[in-house]
Amino acid sequence: LYQRGFEAAGLEFVHRDAWQRRVNALLEAIKDAPDAARLAGDWRALLEDVQGAGVDLAVLGCTDLNAVSRHVTAPPLPIADATEKLAAATVEAYRQRVGVAA
């Protein structure tokens, strides 16, 4: 989903299977033991590895990861929260539809 959007915008989409496996492990850990604060170190380490590969923006595409992400202060790279962006776009579309200024 995001890959096509990035490519259409002329941006490089970077994905590594190893990163996805770590995300999947984090998601399982969140579901098994919902104490997301203690998983923040794993999330930070993953973000540091992603940044080290030259990536300059991470897309947070799963709402379950929000629970962990909010416990990482000063992440090593910017994070675009897809849920937040979708909500803002929905509100803006509604405002335009009904003629309400922001």
C-alpha positions in Angstrom: 0.0 0.0 0.0 2.6 2.6 1.0 5.1 1.3 -1.5 3.0 2.4 -4.4 2.3 5.8 -2.9 6.0 6.4 -2.3 6.9 5.3 -5.8 4.2 7.5 -7.3 5.6 10.5 -5.5 9.1 9.7 -6.8 10.4 8.6 -3.4 12.4 5.4 -2.7 10.6 2.9 -0.5 13.0 0.8 1.5 12.0 -2.5 3.0 14.1 -5.3 4.6 12.7 -8.7 5.5 14.8 -8.6 8.7 13.1 -5.4 9.8 9.7 -6.8 9.1 10.5 -9.9 11.2 11.5 -7.6 14.1 8.2 -5.6 13.6 6.3 -8.9 13.6 8.0 -10.0 16.8 7.2 -6.6 18.4 3.5 -7.0 17.4 3.4 -10.5 18.9 5.0 -9.2 22.1 2.5 -6.3 22.4 -0.4 -8.8 22.0 1.1 -11.3 24.5 2.2 -8.8 27.1 0.7 -5.4 26.6 3.3 -3.5 28.7 4.4 -1.5 25.7 6.8 0.7 27.7 9.2 -2.2 28.3 9.3 -2.9 24.5 10.4 0.6 23.7 14.1 -0.4 23.7 13.4 -2.9 21.0 11.5 -0.4 18.9 14.3 2.2 19.3 16.9 -0.3 18.3 15.0 -1.1 15.2 14.6 2.6 14.3 18.3 3.0 14.8 19.1 0.2 12.4 16.7 1.6 9.9 18.3 5.0 10.2 21.7 3.4 9.9 20.7 2.0 6.5 20.2 5.6 5.2 16.4 5.8 5.7 15.3 9.3 6.6 11.6 8.6 7.5 9.8 5.6 9.0 6.1 5.0 8.4 4.2 3.7 11.4 1.5 1.7 9.5 0.0 -0.4 12.4 -2.0 1.0 15.2 -0.6 -1.6 17.6 2.9 -0.1 17.3 1.6 3.3 18.5 1.6 1.8 22.0 5.3 1.2 21.8 6.3 4.2 19.7 4.9 6.8 22.2 7.4 5.5 24.8 10.4 6.4 22.6 11.4 9.9 23.3 13.5 11.6 20.6 13.3 8.8 18.1 16.4 8.6 15.9 14.5 9.5 12.7 11.1 11.1 12.0 8.1 8.8 12.1 5.0 9.3 10.0 2.0 7.9 11.8 -0.3 6.6 9.1 -3.3 6.5 11.5 -2.7 10.2 12.5 -2.3 11.2 8.8 -5.5 9.3 7.8 -7.5 11.0 10.6 -6.2 14.4 9.6 -7.0 13.8 5.9 -10.5 12.6 6.9 -11.2 15.7 8.9 -9.9 18.0 6.2 -12.0 16.2 3.5 -15.1 16.6 5.7 -14.4 20.3 6.3 -14.0 20.9 2.6 -17.2 19.0 1.9 -19.3 21.0 4.3 -17.5 24.3 3.8 -15.9 24.7 7.2 -12.6 26.5 7.5 -9.8 24.9 9.4 
